[in-house]
Amino acid sequence: MIQSLILQIATRLLVPILLVFSVFMLLRGHNLPGGGFVGGLVAASAFVLYALAVGVDGARRVLRIEPRTLLGTGLALALGAGLLALGTGNSFLQSLWLKVPLPGLDDPLKLGSTLAFDIGVMFVVVGTVLLMVFSVEDRVPGLIDD
């Protein structure tokens, strides 16, 4: 933990912005650069910044889920998106699209299996980065926290 009032106040402002930006990058990645990997890196950087400002224990409390669980869930989600296509007779990881009609809109909402894959990749990236950062603190106490 870095004892800096400026860092702690800036972190309170930046973490929500970074998390919203990570979701934006995740959703933007379907047709433009971005996606689960970039969104995951931005989300992980928000939690690393929080860990630097308030400590690893505070970051774990805010995350509310173990990084290993996040990593495993992401792997299962990404694999499930691929197997879903395989189960419908298509090739592994081929995109499947579902059109959901919404009241009040002319065009239906298109949901694709690529979104599930990207969310899985995002969870894997966040889980991996936070697992590494938190493990460093567990093995070398005081390196990040005082």
C-alpha positions as CSV (number, residue, x, y, z in Angstrom):
1,M,0.0,0.0,0.0
2,I,1.3,3.4,-0.9
3,Q,0.6,6.0,1.8
4,S,-0.6,8.8,-0.4
5,L,-3.7,10.8,0.1
6,I,-3.6,11.9,-3.6
7,L,-3.4,8.4,-4.8
8,Q,-6.3,7.2,-2.5
9,I,-8.6,10.0,-3.7
10,A,-7.6,9.6,-7.3
11,T,-8.3,5.9,-7.0
12,R,-11.8,6.5,-5.7
13,L,-12.5,8.5,-8.9
14,L,-10.6,6.3,-11.4
15,V,-11.7,2.8,-10.4
16,P,-15.3,3.2,-11.4
17,I,-14.3,5.0,-14.6
18,L,-11.9,2.2,-15.5
19,L,-14.5,-0.5,-14.8
20,V,-17.1,1.2,-17.0
21,F,-14.4,1.7,-19.7
22,S,-13.5,-2.0,-19.5
23,V,-17.2,-2.9,-20.2
24,F,-17.2,-0.5,-23.1
25,M,-14.0,-2.1,-24.5
26,L,-15.6,-5.5,-24.1
27,L,-18.7,-4.6,-26.0
28,R,-16.9,-2.6,-28.6
29,G,-14.6,-5.4,-29.5
30,H,-17.1,-7.2,-31.7
31,N,-16.6,-5.0,-34.8
32,L,-13.7,-2.8,-33.7
33,P,-10.4,-3.3,-31.9
34,G,-11.0,-4.2,-28.3
35,G,-12.8,-7.1,-26.8
36,G,-12.4,-9.4,-23.8
37,F,-8.6,-9.3,-23.6
38,V,-8.3,-5.5,-23.6
39,G,-11.4,-5.0,-21.4
40,G,-9.9,-7.5,-19.0
41,L,-6.6,-5.7,-18.8
42,V,-8.4,-2.4,-18.1
43,A,-10.5,-4.0,-15.4
44,A,-7.5,-5.7,-13.8
45,S,-5.6,-2.5,-13.8
46,A,-8.4,-0.9,-11.9
47,F,-8.1,-3.5,-9.1
48,V,-4.3,-3.3,-9.1
49,L,-4.6,0.5,-8.7
50,Y,-7.0,-0.1,-5.8
51,A,-4.6,-2.6,-4.3
52,L,-1.8,-0.1,-4.5
53,A,-3.9,2.6,-2.9
54,V,-5.7,0.7,-0.1
55,G,-3.9,-2.7,0.1
56,V,-4.4,-6.2,-1.3
57,D,-6.9,-7.1,1.5
58,G,-9.0,-4.1,0.5
59,A,-8.9,-5.1,-3.1
60,R,-9.9,-8.7,-2.3
61,R,-12.8,-7.4,-0.3
62,V,-14.0,-5.1,-3.2
63,L,-13.5,-7.9,-5.8
64,R,-15.7,-10.2,-3.6
65,I,-14.6,-13.3,-5.6
66,E,-11.4,-15.2,-5.6
67,P,-9.3,-14.7,-8.8
68,R,-9.0,-18.4,-9.2
69,T,-12.8,-18.7,-9.3
70,L,-13.0,-15.8,-11.8
71,L,-10.3,-17.6,-14.0
72,G,-12.1,-20.9,-13.9
73,T,-15.5,-19.3,-14.7
74,G,-14.0,-17.5,-17.6
75,L,-12.4,-20.7,-19.0
76,A,-15.7,-22.5,-18.6
77,L,-17.6,-19.7,-20.3
78,A,-15.2,-19.5,-23.3
79,L,-15.1,-23.2,-23.7
80,G,-18.9,-23.4,-23.4
81,A,-19.3,-20.8,-26.2
82,G,-17.2,-23.0,-28.4
83,L,-18.9,-26.2,-27.4
84,L,-22.3,-24.6,-28.0
85,A,-21.5,-24.3,-31.7
86,L,-20.1,-27.8,-31.8
87,G,-23.3,-29.1,-30.3
88,T,-25.4,-27.5,-32.9
89,G,-23.5,-29.2,-35.7
90,N,-21.2,-26.2,-36.5
91,S,-17.5,-26.0,-36.2
92,F,-15.9,-25.3,-32.8
93,L,-16.1,-21.6,-31.8
94,Q,-18.3,-20.7,-34.8
95,S,-20.5,-17.7,-33.9
96,L,-24.1,-18.4,-33.3
97,W,-26.6,-15.6,-33.3
98,L,-30.0,-15.3,-31.5
99,K,-32.4,-12.5,-32.5
100,V,-34.5,-11.3,-29.6
101,P,-37.4,-9.0,-30.5
102,L,-37.8,-6.1,-28.1
103,P,-41.0,-4.1,-27.7
104,G,-40.7,-0.7,-29.1
105,L,-37.8,-1.4,-31.4
106,D,-38.0,-2.2,-35.1
107,D,-34.8,-4.3,-35.2
108,P,-34.4,-7.3,-32.9
109,L,-31.5,-7.4,-30.5
110,K,-28.8,-9.7,-31.8
111,L,-27.0,-11.8,-29.2
112,G,-24.1,-13.9,-30.3
113,S,-22.0,-16.6,-28.8
114,T,-19.0,-14.4,-29.4
115,L,-20.1,-12.2,-26.6
116,A,-20.0,-15.1,-24.2
117,F,-16.6,-16.0,-25.5
118,D,-15.4,-12.4,-25.0
119,I,-16.8,-12.3,-21.4
120,G,-15.0,-15.5,-20.7
121,V,-11.7,-14.1,-22.0
122,M,-12.2,-11.0,-19.9
123,F,-12.8,-13.1,-16.8
124,V,-9.7,-15.2,-17.5
125,V,-7.5,-12.0,-18.0
126,V,-8.8,-10.4,-14.8
127,G,-8.4,-13.6,-12.8
128,T,-4.9,-14.3,-14.1
129,V,-3.6,-10.8,-13.5
130,L,-5.1,-10.5,-10.0
131,L,-4.0,-14.0,-9.1
132,M,-0.4,-13.0,-10.0
133,V,-0.6,-9.7,-8.2
134,F,-2.2,-11.1,-5.1
135,S,0.2,-14.1,-5.1
136,V,3.1,-11.8,-5.0
137,E,1.8,-10.2,-1.9
138,D,1.0,-13.5,-0.3
139,R,4.6,-14.8,-0.9
140,V,6.4,-11.5,-0.2
141,P,4.3,-9.8,2.5
142,G,4.9,-6.1,2.6
143,L,5.9,-5.8,-1.0
144,I,2.6,-4.1,-1.9
145,D,1.1,-3.7,1.6
146,D,3.0,-2.1,4.4
